[in-house]
Amino acid sequence: MFKYSIIIIILFALVSGLTFADTITLNPTDDAYILATSPDYNSGSETGLYFGYVNSMNTLIKFDLSGYTGVTINSAELRLYVNDIFGMTPTDYYVVSGCDADWDEDMVTWNNGPGQQGSPIWITTYPVLWNWWIMDVKSMVQDFVDGTYDNYGFMLYDDLNTSHYIRVYSREYSPNPPELVLDYNPLSIECTTMGAIKAKFR
């Protein structure tokens, strides 16, 4: 019995010291931009997404995270391919927040669109034309998969009412749609690995 206990301890230490993580790239289920100047306009079929310009253009992007409930998120990057920059603004003018209500890309407008929820994330990287703009959204995605907030997607907007805007490709532009790149620890590791080890010594 003592011998088996020692073996279990050694195996547990070896398994605990390993890193079990998966990486996946998700594309949006929905995306659109909404306009304060055209509050009933729907952009769901367009190939571009705008945000900025005196806080009158907001972008909405939604990803399906239903298969990742309860997992530990090691990193989460929202990646947008920039194809237009109007003006040169400091990076902290742009913000990512969660949406506080569900929406559909074929129906959403400024008038019926969601508000913001959760703690906003100020974007600390600057957009470069014809390049991927990468944003760290780990804390927000962890809140989504933990159920702290319902996953109604991201909202990108200009927080300081500047006269500048960014345009990025939407999911309708298949060469470079928005991406959410997740590195996470699967829930099955403890059950499958440690469970199998323990079962050998019952």
Contacts in CASP RR format, 6 or more apart in sequence:
PFRMAT RR
TARGET T0000
AUTHOR 0000-0000-0000
METHOD contacts of the structure
MODEL  1
MFKYSIIIIILFALVSGLTFADTITLNPTDDAYILATSPDYNSGSETGLY
FGYVNSMNTLIKFDLSGYTGVTINSAELRLYVNDIFGMTPTDYYVVSGCD
ADWDEDMVTWNNGPGQQGSPIWITTYPVLWNWWIMDVKSMVQDFVDGTYD
NYGFMLYDDLNTSHYIRVYSREYSPNPPELVLDYNPLSIECTTMGAIKAK
FR
4 201 0 8 1.000
7 201 0 8 1.000
8 197 0 8 1.000
8 198 0 8 1.000
8 201 0 8 1.000
11 197 0 8 1.000
12 194 0 8 1.000
12 197 0 8 1.000
15 193 0 8 1.000
15 194 0 8 1.000
15 197 0 8 1.000
20 185 0 8 1.000
20 186 0 8 1.000
20 189 0 8 1.000
20 193 0 8 1.000
21 74 0 8 1.000
21 183 0 8 1.000
21 184 0 8 1.000
21 185 0 8 1.000
21 186 0 8 1.000
22 183 0 8 1.000
22 184 0 8 1.000
22 185 0 8 1.000
22 186 0 8 1.000
23 181 0 8 1.000
23 182 0 8 1.000
23 183 0 8 1.000
23 184 0 8 1.000
24 181 0 8 1.000
24 182 0 8 1.000
24 184 0 8 1.000
25 179 0 8 1.000
25 180 0 8 1.000
25 181 0 8 1.000
25 182 0 8 1.000
26 63 0 8 1.000
26 64 0 8 1.000
26 65 0 8 1.000
26 179 0 8 1.000
26 180 0 8 1.000
26 181 0 8 1.000
26 182 0 8 1.000
27 63 0 8 1.000
27 171 0 8 1.000
27 177 0 8 1.000
27 178 0 8 1.000
27 179 0 8 1.000
27 180 0 8 1.000
28 61 0 8 1.000
28 62 0 8 1.000
28 63 0 8 1.000
28 170 0 8 1.000
28 171 0 8 1.000
28 177 0 8 1.000
28 178 0 8 1.000
28 180 0 8 1.000
29 62 0 8 1.000
29 63 0 8 1.000
29 64 0 8 1.000
30 60 0 8 1.000
30 61 0 8 1.000
30 62 0 8 1.000
30 103 0 8 1.000
30 104 0 8 1.000
30 105 0 8 1.000
30 171 0 8 1.000
31 44 0 8 1.000
31 49 0 8 1.000
31 59 0 8 1.000
31 60 0 8 1.000
31 61 0 8 1.000
31 62 0 8 1.000
31 105 0 8 1.000
31 170 0 8 1.000
31 171 0 8 1.000
31 178 0 8 1.000
32 42 0 8 1.000
32 43 0 8 1.000
32 44 0 8 1.000
32 46 0 8 1.000
32 49 0 8 1.000
32 59 0 8 1.000
32 60 0 8 1.000
32 103 0 8 1.000
32 105 0 8 1.000
32 108 0 8 1.000
32 170 0 8 1.000
33 43 0 8 1.000
33 46 0 8 1.000
33 48 0 8 1.000
33 49 0 8 1.000
33 50 0 8 1.000
33 51 0 8 1.000
33 57 0 8 1.000
33 58 0 8 1.000
33 59 0 8 1.000
33 60 0 8 1.000
34 41 0 8 1.000
34 43 0 8 1.000
34 57 0 8 1.000
34 58 0 8 1.000
34 60 0 8 1.000
34 108 0 8 1.000
34 109 0 8 1.000
34 110 0 8 1.000
34 113 0 8 1.000
35 41 0 8 1.000
35 43 0 8 1.000
35 56 0 8 1.000
35 57 0 8 1.000
35 110 0 8 1.000
36 55 0 8 1.000
36 56 0 8 1.000
36 57 0 8 1.000
36 110 0 8 1.000
37 56 0 8 1.000
38 110 0 8 1.000
39 109 0 8 1.000
39 110 0 8 1.000
39 111 0 8 1.000
40 109 0 8 1.000
40 110 0 8 1.000
40 111 0 8 1.000
41 109 0 8 1.000
41 110 0 8 1.000
42 106 0 8 1.000
42 107 0 8 1.000
42 108 0 8 1.000
42 109 0 8 1.000
43 49 0 8 1.000
44 105 0 8 1.000
44 106 0 8 1.000
44 108 0 8 1.000
44 170 0 8 1.000
44 172 0 8 1.000
45 106 0 8 1.000
45 172 0 8 1.000
46 170 0 8 1.000
46 172 0 8 1.000
47 169 0 8 1.000
47 170 0 8 1.000
47 172 0 8 1.000
47 173 0 8 1.000
48 83 0 8 1.000
48 167 0 8 1.000
48 168 0 8 1.000
48 169 0 8 1.000
48 170 0 8 1.000
48 172 0 8 1.000
48 173 0 8 1.000
49 59 0 8 1.000
49 61 0 8 1.000
49 80 0 8 1.000
49 156 0 8 1.000
49 167 0 8 1.000
49 168 0 8 1.000
49 169 0 8 1.000
49 170 0 8 1.000
49 178 0 8 1.000
50 57 0 8 1.000
50 59 0 8 1.000
50 165 0 8 1.000
50 166 0 8 1.000
50 167 0 8 1.000
51 57 0 8 1.000
51 58 0 8 1.000
51 59 0 8 1.000
51 94 0 8 1.000
51 156 0 8 1.000
51 157 0 8 1.000
51 158 0 8 1.000
51 165 0 8 1.000
51 166 0 8 1.000
52 58 0 8 1.000
52 94 0 8 1.000
52 157 0 8 1.000
52 158 0 8 1.000
52 162 0 8 1.000
52 164 0 8 1.000
52 165 0 8 1.000
52 166 0 8 1.000
53 86 0 8 1.000
53 158 0 8 1.000
53 162 0 8 1.000
53 163 0 8 1.000
53 164 0 8 1.000
53 165 0 8 1.000
54 158 0 8 1.000
54 161 0 8 1.000
54 162 0 8 1.000
54 163 0 8 1.000
55 157 0 8 1.000
55 158 0 8 1.000
55 159 0 8 1.000
55 161 0 8 1.000
57 157 0 8 1.000
57 158 0 8 1.000
57 165 0 8 1.000
58 110 0 8 1.000
58 155 0 8 1.000
58 156 0 8 1.000
58 157 0 8 1.000
59 155 0 8 1.000
59 156 0 8 1.000
59 157 0 8 1.000
59 168 0 8 1.000
60 99 0 8 1.000
60 103 0 8 1.000
60 105 0 8 1.000
60 108 0 8 1.000
60 113 0 8 1.000
60 114 0 8 1.000
60 153 0 8 1.000
60 154 0 8 1.000
60 155 0 8 1.000
60 156 0 8 1.000
61 78 0 8 1.000
61 153 0 8 1.000
61 154 0 8 1.000
61 156 0 8 1.000
61 178 0 8 1.000
62 99 0 8 1.000
62 103 0 8 1.000
62 105 0 8 1.000
62 151 0 8 1.000
62 152 0 8 1.000
62 153 0 8 1.000
62 154 0 8 1.000
63 151 0 8 1.000
63 153 0 8 1.000
63 180 0 8 1.000
65 141 0 8 1.000
65 144 0 8 1.000
65 145 0 8 1.000
65 151 0 8 1.000
68 145 0 8 1.000
68 182 0 8 1.000
68 184 0 8 1.000
69 145 0 8 1.000
69 147 0 8 1.000
70 145 0 8 1.000
70 146 0 8 1.000
70 147 0 8 1.000
70 187 0 8 1.000
71 145 0 8 1.000
71 184 0 8 1.000
71 185 0 8 1.000
71 186 0 8 1.000
71 187 0 8 1.000
72 142 0 8 1.000
72 184 0 8 1.000
72 185 0 8 1.000
73 138 0 8 1.000
73 141 0 8 1.000
73 142 0 8 1.000
73 145 0 8 1.000
73 182 0 8 1.000
73 183 0 8 1.000
73 184 0 8 1.000
74 138 0 8 1.000
74 183 0 8 1.000
74 184 0 8 1.000
74 185 0 8 1.000
75 136 0 8 1.000
75 138 0 8 1.000
75 181 0 8 1.000
75 182 0 8 1.000
75 183 0 8 1.000
76 136 0 8 1.000
76 137 0 8 1.000
76 138 0 8 1.000
76 140 0 8 1.000
76 141 0 8 1.000
76 142 0 8 1.000
76 180 0 8 1.000
76 181 0 8 1.000
76 182 0 8 1.000
76 183 0 8 1.000
77 134 0 8 1.000
77 135 0 8 1.000
77 136 0 8 1.000
77 137 0 8 1.000
77 179 0 8 1.000
77 180 0 8 1.000
77 181 0 8 1.000
78 96 0 8 1.000
78 134 0 8 1.000
78 135 0 8 1.000
78 137 0 8 1.000
78 154 0 8 1.000
78 178 0 8 1.000
78 179 0 8 1.000
78 180 0 8 1.000
79 132 0 8 1.000
79 133 0 8 1.000
79 134 0 8 1.000
79 135 0 8 1.000
79 178 0 8 1.000
79 179 0 8 1.000
79 180 0 8 1.000
79 181 0 8 1.000
80 132 0 8 1.000
80 133 0 8 1.000
80 135 0 8 1.000
80 168 0 8 1.000
80 169 0 8 1.000
80 178 0 8 1.000
81 130 0 8 1.000
81 131 0 8 1.000
81 132 0 8 1.000
81 133 0 8 1.000
81 168 0 8 1.000
81 169 0 8 1.000
81 176 0 8 1.000
81 177 0 8 1.000
81 178 0 8 1.000
82 127 0 8 1.000
82 128 0 8 1.000
82 129 0 8 1.000
82 130 0 8 1.000
82 131 0 8 1.000
82 132 0 8 1.000
82 133 0 8 1.000
82 166 0 8 1.000
82 167 0 8 1.000
82 168 0 8 1.000
83 129 0 8 1.000
83 130 0 8 1.000
83 167 0 8 1.000
83 168 0 8 1.000
83 169 0 8 1.000
84 129 0 8 1.000
84 165 0 8 1.000
84 166 0 8 1.000
84 167 0 8 1.000
85 127 0 8 1.000
85 129 0 8 1.000
85 164 0 8 1.000
85 166 0 8 1.000
85 167 0 8 1.000
86 164 0 8 1.000
86 165 0 8 1.000
86 166 0 8 1.000
86 167 0 8 1.000
87 163 0 8 1.000
87 164 0 8 1.000
88 164 0 8 1.000
89 158 0 8 1.000
89 162 0 8 1.000
89 164 0 8 1.000
91 122 0 8 1.000
91 123 0 8 1.000
91 124 0 8 1.000
91 125 0 8 1.000
91 126 0 8 1.000
92 122 0 8 1.000
92 123 0 8 1.000
92 124 0 8 1.000
92 159 0 8 1.000
92 160 0 8 1.000
93 158 0 8 1.000
93 159 0 8 1.000
93 160 0 8 1.000
93 162 0 8 1.000
93 164 0 8 1.000
94 122 0 8 1.000
94 123 0 8 1.000
94 156 0 8 1.000
94 157 0 8 1.000
94 158 0 8 1.000
94 159 0 8 1.000
94 166 0 8 1.000
95 120 0 8 1.000
95 121 0 8 1.000
95 122 0 8 1.000
95 123 0 8 1.000
95 156 0 8 1.000
95 157 0 8 1.000
95 158 0 8 1.000
95 159 0 8 1.000
96 120 0 8 1.000
96 121 0 8 1.000
96 123 0 8 1.000
96 135 0 8 1.000
96 137 0 8 1.000
96 140 0 8 1.000
96 154 0 8 1.000
96 155 0 8 1.000
96 156 0 8 1.000
97 116 0 8 1.000
97 117 0 8 1.000
97 118 0 8 1.000
97 119 0 8 1.000
97 120 0 8 1.000
97 121 0 8 1.000
97 140 0 8 1.000
97 154 0 8 1.000
97 155 0 8 1.000
97 157 0 8 1.000
98 116 0 8 1.000
98 117 0 8 1.000
98 118 0 8 1.000
98 140 0 8 1.000
98 149 0 8 1.000
98 152 0 8 1.000
98 153 0 8 1.000
98 154 0 8 1.000
98 155 0 8 1.000
99 114 0 8 1.000
99 115 0 8 1.000
99 116 0 8 1.000
99 117 0 8 1.000
99 152 0 8 1.000
99 153 0 8 1.000
99 154 0 8 1.000
99 155 0 8 1.000
100 114 0 8 1.000
100 115 0 8 1.000
100 116 0 8 1.000
100 117 0 8 1.000
100 152 0 8 1.000
101 113 0 8 1.000
101 114 0 8 1.000
101 115 0 8 1.000
101 152 0 8 1.000
102 114 0 8 1.000
102 150 0 8 1.000
102 152 0 8 1.000
103 112 0 8 1.000
103 113 0 8 1.000
103 114 0 8 1.000
103 152 0 8 1.000
108 114 0 8 1.000
114 152 0 8 1.000
114 155 0 8 1.000
115 155 0 8 1.000
116 155 0 8 1.000
117 149 0 8 1.000
117 152 0 8 1.000
118 140 0 8 1.000
118 143 0 8 1.000
118 149 0 8 1.000
119 139 0 8 1.000
119 140 0 8 1.000
120 159 0 8 1.000
121 135 0 8 1.000
121 136 0 8 1.000
121 137 0 8 1.000
121 139 0 8 1.000
121 140 0 8 1.000
122 159 0 8 1.000
123 135 0 8 1.000
124 136 0 8 1.000
125 133 0 8 1.000
125 134 0 8 1.000
125 135 0 8 1.000
127 133 0 8 1.000
127 166 0 8 1.000
132 176 0 8 1.000
133 166 0 8 1.000
133 168 0 8 1.000
137 154 0 8 1.000
137 180 0 8 1.000
140 149 0 8 1.000
140 154 0 8 1.000
141 180 0 8 1.000
141 182 0 8 1.000
142 148 0 8 1.000
143 149 0 8 1.000
144 150 0 8 1.000
144 151 0 8 1.000
144 153 0 8 1.000
145 151 0 8 1.000
158 164 0 8 1.000
158 165 0 8 1.000
168 178 0 8 1.000
169 175 0 8 1.000
169 176 0 8 1.000
169 177 0 8 1.000
169 178 0 8 1.000
170 177 0 8 1.000
170 178 0 8 1.000
171 177 0 8 1.000
171 178 0 8 1.000
END
